């Protein structure tokens, strides 16, 4: 069964070019020319990934991404302007898994699509259940639980958390995390990793502003620490 990509792009010529490229790579392609159409199309259960341009005529790509994220962990790659770092950070903060800048090279786009689809397809697998303090990683089902409550993680967030938690206390620099989590060589800046770390902390830490599990080692990278579980200090009378 072919994987299906949704192209969200208001420029007809660009859509046609992208469709030809992706069909040549063996994908099925759906199209949307504005944000409203994109949100509707993203509800298709047969969809595999969304390639989402930021500049849309009705709703910004940021808002489209946030709306899709309300109900779906579908992989989203944002298409951003090459010279606008704000777009990159805002796109990732809104819930995108990855980004690519215009103008992009066909081989780079194809590589990013394959990497994100592999992650979403559960290629990152070990066996059984892995316990780390208050967290439980049910690897075969791709679930992470905190105190037995399921956390809603995107494929990228899940893989990032698993990569850190598999080796508690080990320091990972950004280059290592980009290679292990996103599946391709580091691209020379830290935004992709740093924004995902911030997003992940909002979901796994009790106080994201003062994390106790995902720790920053200034100037070097990140590590996972198994924080002690605080017991109730007020026993029942």
C-alpha positions as CSV (number, residue, x, y, z in Angstrom):
1,X,0.0,0.0,0.0
2,X,1.4,3.4,-1.0
3,X,2.0,6.1,1.6
4,X,0.0,9.2,1.0
5,X,1.4,12.8,1.3
6,X,-0.8,15.9,1.6
7,X,0.7,18.9,-0.1
8,X,-0.5,22.2,1.3
9,X,0.6,25.0,-1.1
10,X,-1.4,27.9,-2.6
11,X,0.9,28.3,-5.6
12,X,-0.5,26.0,-8.3
13,X,2.7,25.6,-10.2
14,X,4.6,24.6,-7.1
15,X,1.9,22.1,-6.2
16,X,2.1,20.5,-9.7
17,X,5.9,20.3,-9.5
18,X,5.8,18.8,-6.0
19,X,3.1,16.3,-7.0
20,X,5.1,15.1,-10.0
21,X,8.2,14.8,-7.7
22,X,6.4,12.8,-5.0
23,X,4.5,10.5,-7.4
24,X,7.9,9.8,-9.0
25,X,9.1,8.7,-5.6
26,X,6.2,6.3,-5.3
27,X,3.8,8.2,-3.1
28,X,0.1,8.9,-3.5
29,X,-0.5,12.7,-3.3
30,X,-3.4,14.8,-2.0
31,X,-3.5,18.5,-2.4
32,X,-4.9,21.6,-0.6
33,X,-4.5,25.2,-1.7
34,X,-5.5,26.9,1.6
35,X,-5.6,26.3,5.3
36,X,-9.3,25.3,5.5
37,X,-8.9,22.6,2.9
38,X,-5.7,21.4,4.6
39,X,-7.5,20.9,8.0
40,X,-10.3,19.0,6.3
41,X,-7.9,16.9,4.3
42,X,-5.7,16.1,7.3
43,X,-8.6,14.2,8.9
44,X,-8.2,11.4,6.3
45,X,-7.1,8.3,8.2
46,X,-5.2,7.1,5.2
47,X,-2.9,10.0,5.2
48,X,0.8,9.4,6.0
49,X,2.3,12.9,6.2
50,X,1.6,16.6,5.7
51,X,4.0,18.9,3.7
52,X,2.7,22.3,4.9
53,X,3.7,25.7,3.6
54,X,3.6,28.6,6.1
55,X,2.3,31.3,3.8
56,X,-1.3,30.5,3.0
57,X,-4.0,32.8,1.7
58,X,-6.6,32.3,4.5
59,X,-5.1,30.7,7.6
60,X,-1.4,30.7,8.5
61,X,0.5,27.4,8.3
62,X,1.2,27.8,12.0
63,X,-2.5,27.8,12.9
64,X,-3.2,24.9,10.5
65,X,-0.4,22.9,12.2
66,X,-1.8,23.7,15.7
67,X,-5.3,22.6,14.5
68,X,-4.1,19.3,13.1
69,X,-2.1,18.7,16.3
70,X,-5.3,19.0,18.4
71,X,-6.4,15.6,17.1
72,X,-3.5,14.0,15.4
73,X,0.1,12.9,15.7
74,X,0.5,12.8,11.9
75,X,4.0,13.8,10.8
76,X,4.1,17.4,9.6
77,X,7.0,19.0,7.7
78,X,6.8,22.8,7.5
79,X,8.0,24.6,4.4
80,X,9.7,27.9,5.4
81,X,11.4,30.9,3.9
82,X,15.2,30.3,3.8
83,X,16.1,33.7,5.4
84,X,13.5,33.8,8.2
85,X,14.6,31.9,11.4
86,X,11.4,33.1,13.1
87,X,9.4,30.9,10.8
88,X,11.5,27.9,11.6
89,X,11.1,28.3,15.4
90,X,7.4,29.2,15.2
91,X,6.7,26.3,12.9
92,X,8.3,23.8,15.2
93,X,6.7,25.4,18.3
94,X,3.3,25.0,16.6
95,X,3.8,21.2,16.5
96,X,5.7,20.5,13.3
97,X,8.1,17.5,13.4
98,X,10.6,18.9,10.9
99,X,11.1,21.7,8.4
100,X,12.6,22.4,5.0
101,X,13.5,25.8,3.6
102,X,12.8,27.2,0.2
103,X,14.2,26.8,-2.4
104,X,14.8,23.1,-1.5
105,X,16.7,20.4,-3.4
106,X,14.6,17.5,-4.5
107,X,16.9,14.9,-2.9
108,X,16.8,16.7,0.4
109,X,13.0,16.8,0.4
110,X,12.8,13.1,-0.5
111,X,15.3,12.3,2.3
112,X,13.3,14.2,4.9
113,X,10.1,12.6,3.8
114,X,11.6,9.1,4.1
115,X,13.1,9.9,7.6
116,X,9.8,11.2,9.0
117,X,7.8,8.4,7.5
118,X,10.2,5.8,9.0
119,X,9.8,7.3,12.5
120,X,6.0,7.5,12.2
121,X,6.0,3.9,11.0
122,X,7.6,2.7,14.2
123,X,11.0,1.7,12.8
124,X,12.5,2.7,16.2
125,X,11.7,-0.5,18.1
126,X,13.1,-2.6,20.8
127,X,11.2,-5.1,22.9
128,X,8.8,-5.0,25.8
129,X,8.4,-2.4,28.4
130,X,11.1,0.0,29.7
131,X,10.7,1.6,33.1
132,X,12.4,4.9,34.0
133,X,11.2,6.2,37.3
134,X,7.7,7.5,36.9
135,X,7.8,6.8,33.2
136,X,6.9,3.6,31.4
137,X,7.8,3.1,27.7
138,X,5.6,0.5,26.1
139,X,7.9,0.2,23.1
140,X,5.9,-2.3,21.0
141,X,2.8,0.0,21.0
142,X,4.8,3.3,20.9
143,X,3.2,4.5,24.2
144,X,4.8,6.5,27.0
145,X,3.0,6.6,30.3
146,X,3.7,8.9,33.2
147,X,2.3,7.6,36.5
148,X,0.2,5.2,34.3
149,X,-1.3,8.1,32.2
150,X,-0.6,8.0,28.5
151,X,1.3,11.0,27.2
152,X,0.3,12.4,23.8
153,X,3.6,12.5,21.9
154,X,4.3,13.0,18.2
155,X,6.6,10.5,16.5
156,X,9.5,12.9,16.8
157,X,8.9,13.6,20.5
158,X,8.5,9.9,21.2
159,X,11.8,9.0,19.5
160,X,13.6,11.9,21.1
161,X,12.4,10.9,24.6
162,X,13.2,7.2,24.0
163,X,16.7,8.1,22.7
164,X,17.5,10.0,25.9
165,X,15.8,7.6,28.3
166,X,17.4,4.5,27.0
167,X,20.7,5.7,28.4
168,X,20.0,7.6,31.6
169,X,22.8,10.0,32.6
170,X,24.5,9.9,29.2
171,X,25.1,13.3,27.6
172,X,23.9,13.7,24.0
173,X,25.0,16.7,21.9
174,X,22.7,18.2,19.3
175,X,24.6,16.6,16.4
176,X,24.0,13.1,17.9
177,X,20.3,13.7,18.6
178,X,19.7,15.1,15.1
179,X,21.3,12.0,13.7
180,X,19.7,9.5,16.0
181,X,16.2,11.0,16.0
182,X,15.7,12.7,12.6
183,X,17.8,10.2,10.7
184,X,20.1,12.5,8.7
185,X,23.2,14.5,9.3
186,X,23.1,17.6,11.5
187,X,22.4,20.7,9.4
188,X,24.5,23.2,11.3
189,X,22.1,24.9,13.8
190,X,20.3,23.9,17.0
191,X,16.7,25.0,16.5
192,X,15.3,21.6,15.4
193,X,16.6,19.8,18.5
194,X,16.1,22.7,21.0
195,X,12.5,23.4,20.1
196,X,11.6,19.7,20.3
197,X,13.3,19.5,23.7
198,X,11.1,22.5,24.9
199,X,8.0,20.9,23.5
200,X,8.8,17.5,25.1
201,X,9.4,19.1,28.5
202,X,5.9,20.7,28.4
203,X,4.5,17.2,28.2
204,X,6.7,15.2,30.5
205,X,7.9,17.6,33.2
206,X,5.8,18.7,36.2
207,X,7.4,22.1,35.9
208,X,8.8,22.6,32.4
209,X,10.6,25.8,33.5
210,X,12.5,23.7,36.1
211,X,13.0,20.3,34.5
212,X,14.2,17.4,36.6
213,X,14.2,14.7,33.9
214,X,15.4,16.2,30.7
215,X,18.4,18.2,31.8
216,X,20.4,20.8,29.8
217,X,24.2,20.6,30.1
218,X,25.1,24.2,29.1
219,X,27.1,24.4,25.9
220,X,27.2,20.6,25.5
221,X,23.7,19.1,25.1
222,X,21.1,17.2,27.0
223,X,20.7,14.1,29.1
224,X,17.9,12.2,30.8
225,X,17.9,11.8,34.6
226,X,15.7,9.4,36.6
227,X,14.3,11.8,39.2
228,X,13.3,10.3,42.5
229,X,9.6,9.7,43.0
230,X,8.3,11.9,45.8
231,X,6.3,9.9,48.3
232,X,3.3,11.4,50.2
233,X,4.7,13.0,53.4
234,X,1.2,13.3,54.9
235,X,0.0,9.8,55.8
236,X,-3.6,9.2,56.4
237,X,-4.7,9.8,60.0
